[in-house]
Amino acid sequence: MKKFLLSIVFILFVLLSKAQQIGMYSHYFFKPMVYNPAFTGNDGDINAMIINRSQWTDFNGSPQLNLLTLDGALINNKVGFGLSFISDRKGITKRIGGNMNYSYRLNINDDTYIRFGISIGIIDQSINYSKALVENSTDPLLFNDIQRKTSFDANAGLAFIWKGIEFGFAVPQLAGNRINYVDNTNVRAYYTQTRHYMGTLKYKIFVSKEKGISIAPQVLTRFVPNTPFQYDATVMVDWKEKFWIGGTYKSDYAVGVNAGICLHKQVNIGYAYDYIIGGIGKYSGMSHEIMVNFKFAKNKKSEKETPPAIDPKLVETINRVDSLISVLSANEEKIKVDEEKINLNEKKIKELNDKLEEQSKIQEDMKSAQININNSSVNNVSSSTGGDHPETNEQGKIPSEYSKIGVIDTDGVYNAKKTDFKKRSGTPVEKGFYIIVGTFFYEDFANAETKRFIANGYKNTNWIFCESKKYHYIFTHKLSSKKEALEKLKEVRSAENVNNAWVLSLVE
């Protein structure tokens, strides 16, 4: 019976520890590589970082976490290499491990790139049953020694960086190894290195680029099968990468604050404190974290010898020359801008001349065809349209040779393909029967006539444009059947005295 109870207690311990197998770092915002190998060498510098975390200090055997990382970039920051070592103790369990990290950068454009990362290593997992608090320490069914197993470890991740946005996804403990323990009395237990699914999203916003002040909201999510979903929401304020301060909410666990400072552009020191919320908070004690990062300086060229003193008159002359060069450069820019304006004006003049020549040709052609043209301006021409059969030719206002489109049927309806037309918005037109009350070569006249019909009560008045004829066809109604169109045509002619209105049928 005791043997059975012991096994149950151990299994419960293993299940409850799943969500805590990966350390809950507070400084992951400073070095995302601790969770995601794709960020290895991302900043292009060589860094060495140490993190020491103490959690729930008032509990006996409280979690103690130590982390050491080293990473850098090669081949123009395209390849990243790194090492990480951990020492993680929780109660009677302890694990020591090391991983080698590799990442590769794939550039999309100047502001966007993707990084792929992987890490492999070993984990030494041990359980010290001698530290377990039990009622009867002489029970022969207890594990009475230290159980230690070494297993393979692997992590994978990717990162997407676009301007100030960083997105990452990683799967720590990718192998999902199961570690079995057996004592000398054949009592068996196991520990599973469960896969974790972690995502991060960070966006850096500059409040003042001149002062170097930025705000960076960041979200970290953790998902472990059969455990509650967890997330951290953090907001960091940074000043010139010399000082930072921020706050974090850790779902259903704690509210954290952190701050850091950069010394001599090489050493970063950070501190984070978690205030535990919920019923456990009053018993857990402190949870805090210290981080030290050292950035290795790049090789600097030896300082050059101090140049000899320069004659003040020579300096004055150089300054005058520089001033004249600046003035000349400004004048050249102004001349370039003026030339562009002149070229643009010449282009506009040519377009206007071409337009006038085309309009003159249209006028001559329409006069030769003895077409009655209504001019609303001395320099612009518009043509009103009417039927092309005797019943609608009372005033001789028929569509010009240029505005005719399609084939006329026995009912006096013009039939054309809808693909030859486009709407006022530039989109394709629908098939149907259109009551045409005017055609204009220029869009300005078409717009003015459209507004006039709308003001007279035809709120659906609009125009369509024919690509082949280059005419704007104004219509007051669009109907789905010929019968309705012919009836509406009589109504329009009678009410508006537009006896030269006609019907245009657009088909597929």
Phi, psi and omega per residue, in radians:
M1 nan -0.752 3.127
K2 -1.099 -0.692 3.127
K3 -1.068 -0.696 3.121
F4 -1.147 -0.794 3.141
L5 -1.094 -0.696 3.125
L6 -1.074 -0.739 3.124
S7 -1.114 -0.716 3.130
I8 -1.090 -0.791 -3.140
V9 -1.058 -0.739 -3.115
F10 -1.162 -0.727 3.130
I11 -1.091 -0.722 3.104
L12 -1.082 -0.689 3.114
F13 -1.082 -0.734 -3.135
V14 -1.138 -0.767 -3.118
L15 -1.123 -0.733 -3.118
L16 -1.226 -0.352 -3.103
S17 -1.579 -0.019 -3.081
K18 -1.016 -0.831 -3.042
A19 -1.274 -0.193 -3.102
Q20 -1.889 0.161 -3.112
Q21 -1.152 -0.616 3.079
I22 -1.682 2.222 -3.072
G23 -0.990 2.471 3.124
M24 -1.634 1.429 -3.103
Y25 -1.327 2.563 3.033
S26 -1.642 -0.342 -3.084
H27 -1.743 0.418 3.084
Y28 -1.122 -0.450 3.117
F29 -1.115 -0.512 -3.125
F30 -1.424 -0.602 -3.113
K31 -2.439 1.457 -3.126
P32 -1.041 -0.259 3.135
M33 -1.031 -0.409 -3.107
V34 -1.083 -0.452 3.086
Y35 -1.912 -0.577 -2.970
N36 -2.196 1.949 -3.118
P37 -1.155 -0.257 3.129
A38 -1.146 -0.398 -3.140
F39 -1.507 0.108 3.130
T40 -1.091 2.162 3.131
G41 1.203 0.325 -3.041
N42 -1.157 -0.586 -3.106
D43 -1.448 -0.047 3.059
G44 1.442 -0.113 -3.140
D45 -1.832 2.950 3.035
I46 -1.684 2.145 -3.052
N47 -2.247 2.525 2.972
A48 -2.172 2.217 -3.053
M49 -2.277 2.464 3.074
I50 -2.170 2.334 3.069
I51 -2.221 2.316 3.020
N52 -2.157 2.124 -3.104
R53 -2.171 2.283 3.044
S54 -2.062 2.306 -3.036
Q55 -2.294 2.392 3.091
W56 0.928 1.000 -2.983
T57 -1.114 -0.358 -3.126
D58 -1.410 -0.157 3.107
F59 -1.578 2.469 3.062
N60 -1.204 2.269 -3.093
G61 1.293 0.533 -3.104
S62 -1.113 2.676 -3.114
P63 -1.054 2.313 3.056
Q64 -2.233 2.162 -3.041
L65 -2.209 2.263 3.063
N66 -2.214 2.383 -3.090
L67 -2.402 2.368 3.053
L68 -2.240 2.225 3.116
T69 -2.248 2.641 3.054
L70 -2.479 2.176 -3.131
D71 -2.608 2.776 3.138
G72 -2.872 3.109 -3.082
A73 -2.166 2.640 3.097
L74 -2.346 2.928 3.029
I75 0.922 1.058 3.101
N76 0.981 0.730 3.083
N77 1.160 0.228 3.115
K78 -1.403 -0.493 -3.089
V79 -2.110 2.354 3.088
G80 -2.101 2.426 3.069
F81 -2.174 2.578 3.135
G82 -2.805 2.855 3.064
L83 -2.294 2.568 3.063
S84 -2.492 2.447 3.127
F85 -2.278 2.347 -3.126
I86 -2.214 2.649 2.970
S87 -2.382 1.968 -2.993
D88 -2.230 2.046 -3.125
R89 -2.098 2.252 3.075
K90 -2.412 1.918 3.117
G91 1.064 -2.146 -3.118
I92 -1.604 0.036 3.137
T93 -1.822 2.635 3.100
K94 -2.648 2.451 3.047
R95 -2.404 2.435 3.111
I96 -2.184 2.335 -3.093
G97 -2.698 2.901 3.095
G98 -2.542 2.526 -3.123
N99 -2.361 2.600 2.972
M100 -1.862 2.280 -3.074
N101 -1.892 2.548 3.047
Y102 -2.446 2.384 3.081
S103 -2.416 2.675 3.114
Y104 -2.314 2.369 -3.113
R105 -1.783 2.242 3.099
L106 -1.994 1.927 -3.099
N107 -1.376 2.349 3.041
I108 -1.740 -0.857 2.979
N109 -2.663 -2.905 -3.058
D110 -1.098 -0.546 -3.050
D111 -1.851 -0.100 -2.992
T112 -2.298 2.365 3.043
Y113 -2.733 2.827 3.118
I114 -2.115 2.451 3.075
R115 -2.075 2.395 3.059
F116 -1.987 2.403 -3.088
G117 -2.448 2.655 3.080
I118 -2.594 2.598 3.061
S119 -2.424 2.520 3.099
I120 -2.312 2.632 -3.129
G121 -3.075 -2.840 3.139
I122 -2.261 2.643 3.094
I123 -2.211 2.205 3.060
D124 -1.779 1.879 -3.065
Q125 -1.832 2.208 -3.132
S126 -2.339 2.642 3.059
I127 -2.245 2.149 -3.109
N128 -1.799 1.685 -3.081
Y129 -1.268 -0.246 3.117
S130 -1.215 -0.337 3.128
K131 -1.602 -0.003 -3.129
A132 -1.291 2.413 3.098
L133 -1.575 1.939 -3.100
V134 -2.254 2.811 -3.118
E135 -1.311 -0.691 -3.113
N136 -2.154 1.672 -3.067
S137 -1.251 -0.211 -3.130
T138 -1.648 0.080 3.129
D139 -1.052 2.061 -3.089
P140 -1.160 -0.246 -3.132
L141 -1.464 -0.093 3.094
L142 -1.316 2.595 2.932
F143 -1.143 2.144 -3.043
N144 -1.956 0.318 3.120
D145 -2.493 -3.077 3.099
I146 -1.635 2.110 3.097
Q147 -1.649 2.172 -3.075
R148 -2.313 2.348 3.097
K149 -2.401 2.503 3.092
T150 -1.997 2.339 -3.080
S151 -2.420 2.852 3.103
F152 -1.354 2.533 3.123
D153 -2.296 2.534 3.116
A154 -2.616 2.474 3.080
N155 -2.301 2.642 3.110
A156 -2.462 2.648 3.130
G157 -2.903 2.932 3.030
L158 -2.459 2.773 -3.139
A159 -2.461 2.437 3.091
F160 -2.106 2.125 -3.098
I161 -2.108 2.160 3.102
W162 -2.385 1.887 -3.094
K163 0.929 -2.013 -3.087
G164 -1.635 0.129 -3.094
I165 -1.812 2.327 3.065
E166 -2.211 2.147 3.085
F167 -2.118 2.345 3.141
G168 -2.398 2.617 3.056
F169 -2.468 2.327 -3.083
A170 -2.507 2.722 3.080
V171 -2.233 1.564 3.027
P172 -1.208 2.731 -3.102
Q173 0.917 0.849 -3.066
L174 -1.034 -0.584 -3.074
A175 -1.208 -0.502 3.134
G176 1.056 0.781 -3.071
N177 -1.185 2.611 3.042
R178 -1.981 2.133 -3.091
I179 -1.828 2.136 -3.110
N180 -1.751 2.466 3.098
Y181 -2.162 2.376 3.116
V182 -2.422 2.237 3.110
D183 -1.643 -3.053 -3.056
N184 -1.283 -0.142 3.072
T185 -1.834 0.235 3.079
N186 1.222 0.390 2.992
V187 -1.329 2.232 -3.020
R188 -1.982 2.510 3.041
A189 -2.646 2.921 -3.136
Y190 -2.573 2.792 3.118
Y191 -2.327 2.169 -3.107
T192 -1.802 2.209 3.037
Q193 -1.433 1.578 -2.989
T194 -1.288 2.460 3.065
R195 -1.148 2.371 3.030
H196 -1.932 2.485 3.099
Y197 -2.037 1.993 -2.992
M198 -2.183 2.400 3.106
G199 -2.268 2.533 3.104
T200 -2.324 2.565 3.074
L201 -2.485 2.192 -3.085
K202 -2.380 2.451 3.115
Y203 -2.396 2.083 -3.120
K204 -1.678 2.144 -3.108
I205 -2.046 2.186 3.109
F206 -1.486 2.054 3.052
V207 -1.340 -0.693 3.111
S208 -2.615 1.845 3.122
K209 -1.159 -0.607 3.138
E210 -1.079 -0.717 -3.125
K211 -1.592 -0.103 3.110
G212 1.249 0.520 -3.119
I213 -1.749 2.259 -3.142
S214 -2.411 2.719 3.057
I215 -2.117 2.378 -3.097
A216 -2.294 1.684 2.975
P217 -1.244 2.524 -3.123
Q218 -2.603 2.488 3.107
V219 -2.203 2.341 3.058
L220 -2.118 2.245 3.113
T221 -2.055 2.519 3.082
R222 -2.238 2.336 3.046
F223 -2.343 2.182 3.070
V224 -2.211 2.222 -3.126
P225 -0.904 2.424 3.096
N226 1.187 0.329 3.059
T227 -2.334 2.783 -3.136
P228 -1.098 2.557 3.057
F229 -1.206 2.380 -3.108
Q230 -2.159 2.644 3.053
Y231 -2.640 2.658 3.008
D232 -2.091 2.326 3.075
A233 -2.044 2.102 -3.022
T234 -2.212 2.518 3.001
V235 -2.247 2.143 -3.128
M236 -2.012 2.459 3.034
V237 -2.030 2.188 -3.066
D238 -2.140 2.486 3.088
W239 -2.146 1.840 3.072
K240 0.936 0.478 -3.119
E241 0.971 0.437 3.088
K242 -1.869 -0.471 -3.109
F243 -2.631 2.447 3.081
W244 -2.459 2.700 3.083
I245 -2.612 2.533 -3.084
G246 -2.852 3.051 3.122
G247 -2.375 2.652 -3.092
T248 -2.414 2.431 2.956
Y249 -1.942 2.147 3.123
K250 -1.870 2.057 -2.927
S251 -0.920 2.193 3.063
D252 0.941 0.471 -3.102
Y253 -2.392 -1.030 -2.999
A254 -2.772 2.850 2.948
V255 -2.037 2.182 -3.044
G256 -2.057 2.680 3.020
V257 -2.247 2.603 3.098
N258 -2.604 2.717 3.135
A259 -2.639 2.735 -3.131
G260 -2.757 2.884 -3.113
I261 -2.528 2.599 3.103
C262 -1.884 2.246 -3.126
L263 -1.947 2.175 3.055
H264 1.007 0.510 3.092
K265 1.061 0.186 -3.080
Q266 -2.235 -0.604 -3.048
V267 -1.936 2.135 3.050
N268 -1.924 2.285 3.132
I269 -2.146 2.242 -3.127
G270 -2.316 2.633 3.115
Y271 -2.373 2.403 3.128
A272 -2.322 2.458 3.139
Y273 -2.272 2.334 3.118
D274 -1.898 2.225 3.011
Y275 -1.700 1.951 -3.049
I276 -1.285 2.259 3.120
I277 -1.799 2.897 -3.126
G278 1.581 -3.123 -3.061
G279 -1.118 -0.483 -3.095
I280 -1.324 -0.269 -3.029
G281 -1.026 -0.671 -3.071
K282 -1.274 -0.240 -3.110
Y283 -1.918 -0.290 -2.926
S284 -1.392 -0.440 -3.072
G285 1.413 -2.723 -3.063
M286 -1.430 2.618 2.933
S287 -2.376 1.921 -3.077
H288 -2.535 2.943 -2.996
E289 -2.573 2.418 3.092
I290 -2.083 2.367 -3.135
M291 -2.263 2.348 3.031
V292 -2.262 2.197 3.124
N293 -2.171 2.303 3.115
F294 -2.015 2.159 3.129
K295 -1.755 2.089 -3.110
F296 -1.277 2.214 -3.124
A297 -1.241 2.522 3.087
K298 -1.307 2.740 3.125
N299 -1.084 2.254 3.139
K300 -1.838 2.484 3.098
K301 -1.204 2.566 3.120
S302 -1.076 2.474 -3.085
E303 -1.105 2.418 3.140
K304 -1.341 2.734 3.109
E305 -1.154 2.596 -3.132
T306 -1.154 2.169 -3.108
P307 -1.181 2.696 3.131
P308 -1.150 2.798 -3.134
A309 -1.108 2.503 -3.117
I310 -1.819 2.459 3.120
D311 -1.057 2.224 3.131
P312 -0.971 -0.618 3.125
K313 -1.146 -0.653 3.103
L314 -1.147 -0.704 3.099
V315 -1.068 -0.744 3.138
E316 -1.111 -0.725 3.117
T317 -1.109 -0.745 3.125
I318 -1.076 -0.715 3.131
N319 -1.117 -0.694 3.109
R320 -1.126 -0.732 3.112
V321 -1.078 -0.763 3.110
D322 -1.058 -0.691 3.135
S323 -1.129 -0.755 3.117
L324 -1.122 -0.673 3.114
I325 -1.106 -0.688 3.115
S326 -1.112 -0.730 3.131
V327 -1.124 -0.765 3.131
L328 -1.089 -0.710 3.127
S329 -1.105 -0.703 3.120
A330 -1.142 -0.716 3.121
N331 -1.134 -0.691 3.108
E332 -1.089 -0.711 3.096
E333 -1.109 -0.720 3.135
K334 -1.130 -0.742 3.119
I335 -1.086 -0.722 3.138
K336 -1.085 -0.738 3.115
V337 -1.118 -0.740 3.134
D338 -1.114 -0.688 3.120
E339 -1.103 -0.702 3.111
E340 -1.118 -0.682 3.105
K341 -1.137 -0.733 3.131
I342 -1.088 -0.776 3.127
N343 -1.095 -0.654 3.119
L344 -1.163 -0.739 3.123
N345 -1.123 -0.717 3.113
E346 -1.083 -0.683 3.123
K347 -1.126 -0.745 3.124
K348 -1.113 -0.725 3.130
I349 -1.079 -0.744 3.128
K350 -1.092 -0.741 3.124
E351 -1.080 -0.712 3.116
L352 -1.137 -0.743 3.101
N353 -1.068 -0.764 3.107
D354 -1.080 -0.680 3.138
K355 -1.145 -0.720 3.123
L356 -1.152 -0.716 3.110
E357 -1.093 -0.738 -3.140
E358 -1.138 -0.699 3.140
Q359 -1.175 -0.669 3.108
S360 -1.090 -0.718 3.114
K361 -1.095 -0.730 3.116
I362 -1.089 -0.712 3.129
Q363 -1.066 -0.819 -3.112
E364 -1.097 -0.749 -3.139
D365 -1.127 -0.692 -3.124
M366 -1.232 -0.634 3.088
K367 -1.149 -0.730 -3.134
S368 -1.132 -0.499 3.097
A369 -1.511 0.063 3.133
Q370 0.955 0.890 3.129
I371 -1.710 2.353 3.119
N372 -1.365 1.984 -3.055
I373 -1.931 2.249 3.058
N374 -1.618 2.051 3.115
N375 -1.721 2.150 3.034
S376 -1.727 0.004 3.096
S377 -2.741 2.634 -3.122
V378 -1.121 -0.640 -3.025
N379 -1.766 0.092 -3.115
N380 -2.369 2.615 -3.050
V381 -2.222 2.380 3.012
S382 -2.311 2.588 -3.108
S383 -2.134 2.251 3.089
S384 -1.539 2.607 -3.053
T385 -1.968 2.691 3.081
G386 -2.579 -2.970 -3.120
G387 -1.264 2.753 3.128
D388 -1.836 0.324 3.122
H389 -2.247 2.806 -2.995
P390 -0.957 -0.599 -3.072
E391 -1.089 -0.436 -3.076
T392 -2.066 0.568 -3.062
N393 -2.107 0.591 -3.036
E394 -1.114 -0.659 -3.105
Q395 -1.876 0.143 3.131
G396 1.256 0.238 -3.116
K397 -1.592 1.516 -3.133
I398 -1.886 2.768 3.091
P399 -1.021 2.416 3.124
S400 -1.191 2.947 3.110
E401 -1.078 -0.403 -3.104
Y402 -1.489 -0.532 -3.089
S403 -1.595 -0.218 3.077
K404 -1.115 2.465 -3.127
I405 -2.549 2.386 3.056
G406 1.400 -2.784 -3.072
V407 -2.072 2.302 3.139
I408 -1.527 2.396 3.132
D409 -1.732 -3.002 -3.063
T410 -1.191 -0.343 3.129
D411 -1.604 0.098 3.137
G412 1.383 0.342 -3.130
V413 -1.726 2.256 3.082
Y414 -1.460 2.303 -3.138
N415 -1.984 2.182 -3.126
A416 -2.474 2.904 3.136
K417 -1.461 2.366 -3.115
K418 -1.221 -0.302 3.130
T419 -1.241 -0.259 3.100
D420 -1.411 -0.082 -3.034
F421 -2.126 2.796 2.980
K422 -2.491 2.716 -3.123
K423 -1.279 3.027 3.082
R424 -1.042 -0.563 3.138
S425 -1.415 -0.123 -3.136
G426 1.648 -0.038 3.141
T427 -1.542 2.814 3.140
P428 -1.086 2.638 3.131
V429 -1.604 2.810 3.090
E430 -1.643 2.719 3.086
K431 -1.289 2.725 -3.113
G432 2.669 -2.996 -3.098
F433 -1.941 2.107 -3.054
Y434 -1.910 2.286 3.056
I435 -1.505 1.823 -3.067
I436 -1.560 2.207 -3.117
V437 -2.031 0.027 3.119
G438 3.119 2.619 3.047
T439 -2.278 2.412 -3.089
F440 -2.394 2.501 3.119
F441 -1.354 -0.702 -3.096
Y442 -1.682 2.474 -3.104
E443 -1.169 -0.602 -3.128
D444 -1.034 -0.768 3.141
F445 -1.171 -0.685 3.127
A446 -1.080 -0.711 3.119
N447 -1.134 -0.735 -3.126
A448 -1.120 -0.758 -3.128
E449 -1.191 -0.614 3.088
T450 -1.079 -0.774 3.119
K451 -1.088 -0.642 -3.121
R452 -1.123 -0.768 -3.137
F453 -1.185 -0.628 3.093
I454 -1.111 -0.738 3.128
A455 -1.121 -0.469 -3.141
N456 -1.506 0.149 3.036
G457 1.886 -0.120 3.124
Y458 -1.629 1.422 -2.995
K459 -1.190 -0.358 -3.118
N460 -1.627 0.186 -3.132
T461 -1.121 2.406 3.119
N462 -2.793 -3.061 3.091
W463 -2.397 2.704 3.038
I464 -2.133 2.688 -3.029
F465 -2.013 2.313 3.111
C466 -1.705 2.098 -3.096
E467 -1.130 -0.690 -3.047
S468 -1.340 -0.690 -3.098
K469 -1.534 -0.342 -3.108
K470 1.130 0.538 3.135
Y471 -2.004 2.631 3.036
H472 -1.763 2.074 -3.082
Y473 -1.761 1.973 -3.122
I474 -1.517 2.294 3.115
F475 -2.278 2.543 3.119
T476 -1.717 -0.451 -3.108
H477 -2.470 2.653 3.018
K478 -2.244 2.107 -3.059
L479 -2.160 2.847 -3.040
S480 -1.696 -0.241 -3.135
S481 -2.283 2.675 -3.138
K482 -1.133 -0.691 -3.106
K483 -1.048 -0.824 3.119
E484 -1.094 -0.671 -3.107
A485 -1.136 -0.769 -3.139
L486 -1.150 -0.664 3.083
E487 -1.145 -0.761 3.129
K488 -1.146 -0.558 3.119
L489 -1.076 -0.786 3.112
K490 -1.084 -0.694 -3.129
E491 -1.119 -0.755 -3.127
V492 -1.146 -0.794 -3.137
R493 -1.063 -0.654 -3.088
S494 -1.324 -0.822 -3.039
A495 -1.277 -0.696 -3.024
E496 -1.801 -0.021 -3.109
N497 1.004 0.633 3.079
V498 -1.790 1.337 -3.054
N499 -1.309 -0.019 3.099
N500 -1.852 0.263 3.044
A501 -1.184 2.689 -3.140
W502 -2.599 3.006 -3.036
V503 -1.938 2.275 3.078
L504 -2.001 2.116 3.122
S505 -1.808 2.123 3.123
L506 -1.828 2.161 -3.106
V507 -2.105 3.031 -3.141
E508 -1.126 nan nan
